[in-house]
Amino acid sequence: TMPGFGYSDRPTRPYEAEPSDLYPKLMTMLGYGRFVVAGTDIGSGLATRIALGHPARLLALHVSTVAPKPIPEDASPLSKAEIDYDERLQLWSREEGGYQAIQSSRPQTLAFGLADSPVGLASWIVEKFRAWTDCDGDVFSVWPLEDLADTLTIYWMTNTIGSSVRYYYDAARLRPPLRADDFVHVPTAVAMWPHDLALAPRERAERLYNVQRYTVFPRGGHFPAWETPELYADDLRKIALAAI
């Protein structure tokens, strides 16, 4: 898991280390010179930064979220699909982005409440599983009760809800944003899921990534490795095999 989540070590001070620098060090310790990186949710952003910072180490990159970056002034005009995508992102931010605003601005205040209340912790996490998955309102059709309980128990027993939401504060306030001239040269697969937050069109993905595969899947949402593991694993396998 990422630093500050679950059983991983918690940072002892704000922005103690750039997470994208830790994973290449870990792979070196494990004896791997080159490797494939995949991520969903905020893991897509982390994987993107690994590819930007350590391109020679990566064979391929697989993401399910297109990381945001400024569009250069001399870039090609936005396509209609990109304009629609930006409008959907704004709509999603108004309707679903409240959690992101508070986690990026007042994480410690939030953490005291969630770390002191099992019901508060459960409601904060489970409502996102319900809203962001391809479950038609029935969260248990995708997330069995025991698996939800396992996830909540890990957060509760490790007391990492505070350090996990703090990640958003560090990312918003302390981590340098992507630049307009950033580009991922590593061969990249972009996987889009119909019930995810917003589907980035291929032309938007190509502004940041060396896109070798772009796929919109018939089902799935924000947590594809859990919701549609066969589809996710097959797509990851294809970009990995193509890179070997």
DABEL-V210576 format. One record per pair of residues at least 12 apart in sequence whose ideal C-beta (glycine too) atoms are under 10 Angstrom apart, sorted by the first residue. I is the first residue (numbers start at 1). GAP is how many residues later the second one is. D is the distance in Angstrom with one decimal. If there is no record, write none. Layout:
# DABEL-V210576
i:gap:d
I:GAP:D
I:GAP:D
This chain:
# DABEL-V210576
i:gap:d
1:42:9.6
1:153:8.8
1:157:9.7
1:159:8.9
1:163:9.1
2:17:6.1
2:20:9.1
2:21:9.3
2:37:9.3
2:40:7.6
2:41:7.1
2:44:6.7
2:161:9.9
2:162:8.1
2:165:7.0
3:13:8.0
3:14:7.2
3:16:5.6
3:19:6.8
3:43:10.0
3:157:9.8
3:160:8.0
3:161:9.5
3:164:7.9
3:167:10.0
4:12:9.5
4:15:9.0
4:154:9.8
4:156:6.1
4:157:9.8
4:158:8.5
4:159:3.5
4:160:5.4
4:161:8.9
4:162:6.5
4:163:5.7
4:166:9.1
5:37:9.6
5:149:8.8
5:150:8.4
5:153:8.6
5:155:5.9
5:156:9.4
5:158:7.5
5:159:4.9
5:162:7.7
6:145:8.9
6:148:4.9
6:149:7.2
6:151:9.4
6:152:5.8
6:154:6.0
6:157:9.9
6:158:8.1
7:147:7.2
7:150:9.4
7:151:6.1
7:153:8.3
8:14:9.6
8:150:8.8
8:152:8.0
8:155:9.0
8:156:9.6
9:13:9.8
9:151:9.9
9:154:9.3
10:148:8.5
10:149:8.7
10:150:6.4
10:152:8.5
10:153:4.3
10:154:9.0
10:156:8.8
11:152:6.7
11:155:7.7
11:156:8.8
11:159:8.0
12:151:9.9
14:152:7.7
14:155:7.6
14:156:5.8
14:159:8.3
14:160:6.0
15:151:9.7
15:152:9.9
15:154:9.2
15:155:4.7
15:156:9.0
15:158:8.5
15:159:4.0
15:160:6.6
16:154:8.8
18:28:9.6
18:31:7.5
18:32:9.9
18:35:7.8
18:152:9.7
18:156:9.9
18:157:7.2
18:158:9.2
19:23:9.7
19:24:9.8
19:26:9.7
19:27:5.6
19:30:7.8
19:31:8.6
19:148:8.3
19:151:9.3
19:152:9.5
19:156:9.1
20:17:9.4
20:25:9.0
20:26:5.8
20:27:8.2
20:28:8.4
20:29:3.7
20:30:4.6
20:31:8.7
20:32:7.8
20:33:5.4
20:34:7.6
20:155:9.4
21:28:8.8
21:29:8.4
21:32:6.7
21:33:7.9
22:24:9.6
22:28:9.4
23:12:8.8
23:14:7.4
23:23:7.9
23:24:8.8
23:26:9.8
23:27:5.9
23:31:8.5
23:34:9.3
24:13:9.3
24:26:6.7
24:29:8.0
24:30:4.7
24:32:9.8
24:33:5.3
24:34:8.9
25:29:9.8
27:23:9.8
27:27:9.4
27:30:7.2
27:31:10.0
28:29:8.6
32:25:8.7
33:23:9.4
33:24:7.2
34:20:9.9
34:22:7.9
34:23:5.7
34:24:6.8
34:25:5.2
34:26:9.7
34:209:9.0
34:210:9.7
35:15:9.5
35:19:9.8
35:22:6.7
35:23:6.8
35:24:6.4
35:25:9.1
35:205:9.5
36:22:7.0
36:23:5.1
36:24:4.8
36:25:7.5
36:26:7.0
36:150:9.4
36:151:9.6
36:153:9.6
36:200:7.7
36:201:9.8
36:203:7.3
36:204:4.8
36:205:9.8
36:207:6.6
36:208:8.9
37:12:9.8
37:13:5.2
37:14:6.6
37:17:9.0
37:20:8.8
37:21:5.9
37:22:8.8
37:23:7.8
37:24:5.5
37:25:7.3
37:26:8.9
37:149:8.3
37:151:9.9
38:22:8.7
38:23:7.5
38:24:3.8
38:25:7.4
38:26:8.5
38:151:8.5
38:153:9.1
38:187:8.6
38:194:8.7
38:195:9.9
38:197:9.3
38:198:5.5
38:201:8.5
38:202:8.6
39:22:8.6
39:23:7.6
39:24:6.1
39:25:7.5
39:26:8.1
39:186:9.8
40:22:9.0
40:23:7.7
40:24:4.3
40:25:6.9
40:151:8.4
40:153:9.0
40:156:9.0
40:182:7.3
40:183:6.7
40:184:6.1
40:185:6.2
40:186:9.2
40:192:8.2
41:23:7.6
41:24:6.7
41:87:9.7
41:91:8.9
41:155:9.5
41:156:9.3
41:181:6.4
41:182:7.3
41:183:9.8
41:184:9.8
42:23:8.1
42:25:9.9
42:122:9.7
42:125:7.1
42:126:8.0
42:129:7.7
43:20:8.5
43:21:8.5
43:22:8.4
43:182:9.6
44:17:9.3
44:18:8.8
44:19:4.1
44:20:5.6
44:21:3.8
44:22:7.7
44:23:6.6
44:146:9.3
44:147:9.6
45:18:8.4
45:20:6.9
45:21:9.5
45:22:4.9
45:23:8.6
45:126:7.6
45:130:9.6
45:133:8.9
46:17:9.8
46:21:9.4
46:121:9.6
46:125:9.4
47:14:6.0
47:15:7.4
47:16:5.8
47:17:9.6
47:18:9.4
47:20:8.9
47:137:9.5
47:139:9.7
47:141:9.5
48:13:7.3
48:15:6.4
48:17:8.7
48:18:8.6
48:19:4.4
48:21:9.2
48:130:7.9
48:134:8.8
48:136:6.3
48:138:9.5
48:140:8.8
48:160:7.4
48:161:7.8
49:18:8.0
49:126:8.5
49:127:9.8
49:129:8.2
49:133:9.5
49:135:9.5
50:134:9.7
50:136:9.0
51:12:8.9
51:16:9.8
51:132:9.9
51:133:4.6
51:134:8.1
51:135:4.5
51:136:9.7
51:137:7.5
51:157:9.8
51:158:8.2
51:159:9.2
52:15:9.2
52:126:7.7
52:127:9.5
52:130:5.9
52:131:8.3
52:132:6.0
52:133:9.1
52:134:8.7
52:156:9.2
54:132:9.2
55:129:7.5
55:130:5.7
55:131:5.4
55:155:9.9
56:130:9.3
57:129:9.2
58:126:9.0
58:127:9.4
58:128:4.6
58:129:8.6
58:130:9.6
58:185:8.6
59:127:7.9
59:128:7.7
59:180:9.0
59:181:7.1
59:183:9.3
59:184:4.1
59:185:6.8
60:126:6.5
60:127:4.9
60:128:7.1
60:129:7.0
60:150:9.8
60:152:7.9
60:153:9.3
60:176:9.0
60:178:9.7
60:179:4.8
60:180:5.9
60:181:9.3
60:182:7.2
60:183:3.8
60:184:8.8
61:123:6.4
61:124:9.9
61:125:4.8
61:126:7.1
61:127:4.5
61:128:7.3
61:129:9.2
61:148:7.2
61:149:8.5
61:150:9.9
61:151:9.4
61:178:7.9
61:182:9.2
62:125:9.8
62:126:7.3
62:127:4.7
62:128:8.2
62:129:6.8
62:151:8.5
62:170:8.9
62:173:7.1
62:174:5.2
62:175:9.8
62:176:9.4
62:177:5.5
62:178:7.9
63:121:9.1
63:125:6.8
63:126:7.5
63:127:5.9
63:128:7.3
63:129:9.9
63:137:9.7
63:142:8.4
63:145:9.6
63:146:7.4
63:148:9.9
64:125:9.5
64:126:7.7
64:127:4.9
64:128:7.2
64:129:6.6
64:132:7.0
64:136:9.8
64:153:9.7
64:156:9.0
64:157:9.9
64:158:8.0
64:159:9.2
64:160:5.9
64:161:8.8
64:168:8.2
64:171:9.4
65:125:9.0
65:126:9.5
65:127:9.1
65:128:9.9
65:131:7.7
65:132:7.8
65:133:9.1
65:135:7.7
65:157:8.6
66:19:8.9
66:122:9.9
66:124:6.7
66:126:8.8
66:132:9.3
66:133:9.4
66:134:3.9
66:135:9.0
66:136:9.7
66:138:5.9
66:139:4.9
66:140:9.6
66:141:8.6
66:142:6.6
66:143:7.5
66:145:9.7
67:110:9.9
67:111:6.2
67:115:8.8
67:117:8.8
67:133:9.6
67:138:9.6
67:141:6.3
67:142:8.7
68:21:8.6
68:109:8.3
68:110:7.1
68:132:9.6
68:136:9.5
68:140:8.7
69:108:7.6
69:109:3.8
69:110:6.9
69:111:6.5
69:112:9.0
69:113:5.7
69:114:9.1
69:138:7.4
69:139:5.7
70:107:8.0
70:108:7.5
70:109:7.1
70:110:4.2
70:111:9.1
70:112:9.0
70:137:10.0
71:109:6.6
71:133:9.1
71:136:6.5
71:137:9.7
72:107:9.4
72:108:4.5
72:109:6.7
72:135:8.7
73:107:8.1
74:106:9.6
75:105:8.1
75:132:6.8
76:127:8.3
76:131:8.7
78:123:10.0
78:125:8.5
78:126:8.4
78:129:9.7
79:122:6.8
79:123:9.5
79:124:5.1
79:125:8.1
80:121:9.0
80:123:9.9
81:118:9.3
81:119:9.0
81:120:3.7
81:121:8.2
81:122:6.5
81:123:7.6
82:118:8.4
82:119:5.9
82:120:9.9
82:121:6.1
82:122:5.0
82:125:8.6
83:118:9.7
84:114:9.5
84:115:9.6
84:117:8.0
85:113:6.1
85:114:7.2
85:115:5.7
85:116:5.7
85:118:9.4
85:119:6.0
86:112:8.9
86:114:9.9
86:118:8.7
87:111:9.3
88:109:8.5
88:110:4.5
88:111:8.0
88:112:9.6
89:108:7.8
89:109:5.0
89:111:8.9
90:108:9.5
91:107:8.5
92:40:10.0
92:104:9.9
92:105:5.3
92:106:5.6
93:104:9.3
93:105:9.5
95:36:9.3
96:31:9.8
96:32:8.5
96:35:6.4
96:36:7.9
96:101:7.1
97:100:9.1
99:25:7.5
99:26:10.0
99:28:8.8
99:29:7.1
99:66:8.5
99:69:8.7
100:65:9.9
100:68:6.4
100:72:8.6
101:67:9.3
101:71:9.5
102:63:8.3
102:66:8.8
102:67:9.8
103:21:9.8
103:61:8.8
103:62:4.3
103:63:7.9
103:64:8.1
103:65:3.9
103:66:6.8
103:68:9.5
103:69:8.6
104:61:9.0
104:62:9.8
104:63:9.6
104:64:4.6
104:65:5.6
104:66:9.2
104:67:7.5
104:68:4.0
104:69:7.4
105:63:8.8
105:64:7.1
105:67:7.7
105:68:8.5
106:59:9.4
106:63:8.3
107:54:9.7
107:55:7.0
107:56:8.9
107:57:9.0
107:58:4.5
107:59:4.5
107:60:8.4
107:61:6.6
107:62:4.6
107:63:8.9
107:65:9.9
108:54:6.8
108:57:8.8
108:58:7.4
108:61:8.5
110:14:8.2
110:51:8.5
110:52:8.0
110:55:5.9
110:56:9.5
110:58:10.0
111:48:9.3
111:49:9.7
111:50:6.1
111:51:3.1
111:52:8.1
111:53:8.9
111:54:6.1
111:55:7.3
112:50:7.9
113:48:9.5
114:41:8.4
114:42:9.5
114:47:4.7
114:48:7.4
114:50:9.7
114:51:7.7
115:40:9.0
115:41:8.3
115:44:6.0
115:45:9.1
115:46:5.6
115:47:5.7
117:39:10.0
118:34:7.5
118:35:9.5
118:37:9.9
118:38:6.3
120:41:9.3
121:31:6.3
121:32:10.0
121:34:6.2
121:35:6.2
121:40:5.9
122:26:8.1
122:27:8.9
122:29:9.6
122:30:5.4
122:33:9.4
122:34:9.0
124:28:9.8
124:31:9.5
124:37:7.7
124:41:8.8
125:23:8.3
125:26:7.0
125:27:6.3
125:30:7.0
125:36:8.2
125:39:9.8
126:13:6.6
126:17:8.1
126:22:6.3
126:25:8.9
126:26:7.7
127:12:8.8
128:94:7.9
128:95:9.2
129:13:7.6
129:14:5.4
129:18:9.8
129:19:7.0
129:22:8.4
129:92:9.3
129:93:8.7
129:94:7.3
129:97:9.0
129:98:9.8
130:12:8.9
130:13:8.5
131:64:9.6
131:66:9.4
131:90:9.0
131:91:8.7
132:61:9.8
132:63:7.4
132:64:7.2
132:65:6.6
132:89:5.4
132:90:3.7
132:91:7.1
132:95:9.7
133:60:9.5
133:62:6.6
133:63:9.3
133:87:8.3
133:88:4.1
133:89:6.5
133:90:6.0
133:91:9.5
133:93:8.1
133:94:5.7
134:59:7.3
134:60:7.0
134:61:3.9
134:62:8.8
134:83:9.7
134:84:9.8
134:85:5.4
134:86:5.4
134:87:4.3
134:88:9.0
134:89:9.3
134:90:9.1
134:93:5.9
134:94:7.9
135:60:8.2
135:86:7.6
135:92:8.1
136:59:9.1
141:86:9.9
142:78:9.6
142:79:8.0
142:81:8.1
142:84:7.3
142:85:5.4
142:86:9.4
143:80:8.6
143:83:7.3
143:84:8.7
147:79:8.1
151:75:9.8
178:30:7.6
180:27:9.5
182:25:9.7
182:26:6.8
183:23:9.7
183:24:8.2
183:25:6.4
183:26:7.8
183:27:7.6
184:21:9.9
184:24:6.0
184:25:4.7
184:26:6.0
184:27:9.2
185:24:8.9
185:25:5.3
186:23:8.1
186:24:6.4
186:26:9.6
186:57:8.7
187:22:9.0
187:23:5.8
187:24:8.6
187:25:4.6
187:26:8.5
187:52:6.9
187:55:7.1
187:56:5.7
188:17:7.8
188:18:9.4
188:20:8.7
188:21:4.0
188:22:5.4
188:23:5.5
188:24:6.2
188:25:7.7
188:26:9.0
188:51:7.7
189:16:10.0
189:20:9.0
189:22:7.8
189:23:6.3
189:24:3.9
189:25:7.7
189:26:7.5
189:46:6.2
189:47:7.5
189:49:7.2
189:50:3.8
189:51:8.9
189:53:8.6
189:54:9.5
190:12:7.3
190:14:9.5
190:15:4.6
190:16:8.9
190:18:9.8
190:19:6.6
190:21:5.7
190:22:9.0
190:23:6.9
190:24:4.8
190:25:7.4
190:26:9.4
190:45:9.6
190:49:9.7
191:22:8.0
191:23:8.3
191:24:5.5
191:25:8.4
191:26:6.7
191:29:8.7
191:33:6.7
191:37:9.8
191:40:8.3
191:41:7.0
191:44:5.2
191:45:8.2
191:48:9.2
192:13:8.7
192:22:7.5
192:23:6.8
192:24:4.6
192:25:6.9
192:28:9.1
192:32:9.6
193:22:9.5
193:23:7.9
193:24:5.5
193:25:9.4
193:26:7.7
193:27:3.8
193:28:5.5
193:29:7.1
193:30:8.9
193:31:5.3
193:34:7.8
193:35:7.5
193:38:8.7
193:39:8.9
194:22:7.0
194:23:6.9
194:24:7.1
194:25:6.5
194:26:6.8
194:27:7.7
195:22:9.9
195:24:7.6
195:25:6.6
195:26:3.7
195:27:7.5
195:28:10.0
195:29:9.8
195:32:8.4
196:21:9.6
196:24:7.5
196:25:5.5
196:26:5.0
196:27:9.1
196:28:8.0
197:24:8.6
197:25:6.1
199:17:6.5
200:14:9.4
201:13:8.9
201:15:9.5
202:12:4.5
202:13:9.7
202:14:9.1
212:26:9.6
212:27:6.7
212:30:6.9
212:31:8.6
213:22:7.2
213:25:6.7
213:26:5.6
213:29:7.9
215:16:8.9
215:19:10.0
215:20:6.1
215:23:9.1
217:14:5.5
217:15:8.5
217:18:7.9
218:13:8.3
219:12:7.8
220:12:7.6
224:12:9.9
